[in-house]
Amino acid sequence: RRAVVPSLHKRFLSVMVDKVFCKCAERLVEKLETYALSGEPVNMEARFSQMTLDVIGLSLFNYNFDSLTSDSPVIDAVYTALKEAEARSTDLLPYWQVGL
């Protein structure tokens, strides 16, 4: 509990909102504006996932994935790992690797 409580202090959260969440949200708005101007359909789930990855990277790992503005093999690897984890956690049957 002692390790977590300082990260929930009002001052710390205020800084995180200003420096991380707002900047990531601004990047998302810029990305969405380009879609709005072109009239192209937007995959909102993908855009929100990218923003979420950027927020998590900056706030927890101090790493800027910059997934809203650039493609990277690191980003692809993260999404692959997350999809696999989601599939394993939501499947009704346990996951076994069976050699055929």
C-alpha positions in Angstrom: 0.0 0.0 0.0 2.9 2.4 0.8 4.2 2.0 -2.7 0.9 2.7 -4.4 -0.5 5.6 -2.4 2.0 8.3 -3.6 1.0 7.6 -7.2 -2.6 8.4 -6.3 -1.9 11.8 -4.8 -3.8 14.7 -6.3 -0.6 16.5 -7.4 0.8 13.4 -9.1 -2.5 12.7 -10.9 -2.8 16.3 -12.0 0.7 16.2 -13.6 -0.2 12.9 -15.3 -3.4 14.3 -16.7 -1.6 17.4 -18.1 1.5 15.8 -19.4 0.3 12.3 -20.5 -3.5 12.0 -20.9 -4.1 15.4 -22.5 -1.2 15.1 -25.0 -2.3 11.6 -26.1 -5.9 12.9 -26.4 -4.7 15.8 -28.5 -2.8 13.4 -30.8 -6.0 11.4 -31.2 -8.0 14.5 -32.1 -5.4 15.4 -34.7 -5.6 11.9 -36.2 -9.4 12.1 -36.3 -9.4 15.5 -37.9 -7.5 14.0 -40.9 -10.2 11.4 -41.3 -12.9 14.0 -40.9 -11.4 16.2 -43.7 -11.0 13.3 -46.0 -14.4 11.7 -45.3 -12.7 8.4 -44.8 -14.4 5.9 -42.3 -12.6 5.5 -39.0 -12.0 2.4 -37.0 -12.6 4.0 -33.6 -11.7 0.8 -31.7 -8.2 0.8 -33.3 -7.7 4.5 -32.7 -8.7 4.3 -29.0 -6.5 1.2 -28.6 -3.6 3.2 -30.0 -4.3 6.1 -27.6 -4.6 3.7 -24.7 -1.2 2.1 -25.6 0.4 5.5 -25.7 -1.0 6.4 -22.3 0.0 3.2 -20.7 3.5 3.4 -22.2 4.1 6.9 -21.0 2.5 6.6 -17.6 3.7 3.2 -16.5 6.9 2.6 -18.5 8.1 6.1 -19.5 8.2 4.8 -23.1 6.5 6.6 -26.0 5.1 4.1 -28.3 3.8 6.9 -30.5 1.3 4.5 -32.0 -1.1 7.2 -33.2 1.4 8.7 -35.5 3.7 5.9 -36.5 3.8 2.1 -37.1 6.5 0.1 -35.4 7.3 -3.6 -35.0 7.2 -3.0 -31.2 3.6 -1.9 -31.5 2.7 -4.9 -33.6 4.3 -7.2 -31.0 2.4 -5.6 -28.1 -1.0 -5.9 -30.0 -0.2 -9.6 -30.8 0.6 -10.3 -27.2 -2.5 -8.5 -25.9 -4.8 -10.3 -28.4 -3.3 -13.7 -27.4 -3.8 -12.9 -23.7 -7.4 -11.8 -24.3 -8.1 -15.0 -26.3 -6.7 -17.2 -23.6 -8.5 -15.4 -20.8 -11.9 -15.5 -22.5 -11.9 -18.9 -24.1 -14.3 -21.3 -22.5 -11.9 -24.2 -22.9 -8.4 -24.2 -21.6 -5.6 -23.6 -24.0 -3.4 -26.6 -24.7 -0.8 -26.9 -27.4 -1.4 -30.4 -28.9 1.1 -31.7 -31.3 -0.5 -33.2 -34.4 
